[in-house]
């Protein structure tokens, strides 16, 4: 349920609210994600191009198309959400301690659009996905946002079991600050970055503005990272491979005028804010919320090629 504080117009949240609802749209529209000077909010349209930009782009795939994954859903919770224990199985030393405000309705990566629309599993339930009854495995990211306290909780390898929740890794981010994770620490993303600030959401496309950087995966990365990333996930040392946290930008002369009202805001954001290399995976793949209200974007996005991007550096 969502209400409003008359004095300041800040939306109230009194119960867990899934990302793919009008109630969530109302909250997200007024939510500040990190301070204005945070890396996710920096405008990079005039930043200089890195000297070996063309080589880095070529290593990712100059002729490969821009893609997207319907992957990163999330849930909004009230400030008094009950906190529960989550058993951390793999990266306890690089995880933030719980308990965490995890609700029963927590969506797992891909829910619901990837299952109900993209993969043909129309009859699968959220609990089936939480418990991985289809044995699909995968990264199983899960994201919880407390919009009143401006706190973010992200999990990798999240799973519901008969004994409760367990995850391979857990990260907590204070959305009111620019604080990074400790150097060398991972997060739910391999680069040590938060995921939620990068996700393209329905409420943004409806407004026609995506006012933040995106995240992108590539097949091969370098054994290095650059802020705001804090972690690498490769043994390769070729300087023509992108580092975790590398920032790519759509060329300013790329014509976006012929694209649909849903795709154009994404491309404008890629010109204005760019995207961070965040994980190893399919090349040129950005994250879009698995919201069935968002139309299928593949055909249009694939008109953009790797050669349309450039690597930029902070002036």
Buried (B, 14 or more C-beta within 10 A) or exposed (E): EBEEEEEEEBBBBEEBBBBBBEBBBBBBEEBEBBEEEBBBBBEBEEBEEBEEBBBBBBBBBEEBBBBBBBBBBBBBBBEEBEEBEBBBEBBEEBBBEBEBBBBEBBBBBBBBBBBBBBBEBEEBEBEBBBBBEEEBEEBBBBBBBBBBBBBBBBBBBBBBEEEEBBBBBBBBBEBEEEEBBEEEBBBBBBBBBBBBBBBBBBBBBBEEEBBBBBBBBBBBBBBBBBEBBBBBBBEEEEEBBBBBBBBBBBBEEBEBEEBEEBBBBBBBBBBBBBBBBBBBBEBBBBBBBBBBBBEEBEEBBBEBBBBBBBBBBEE
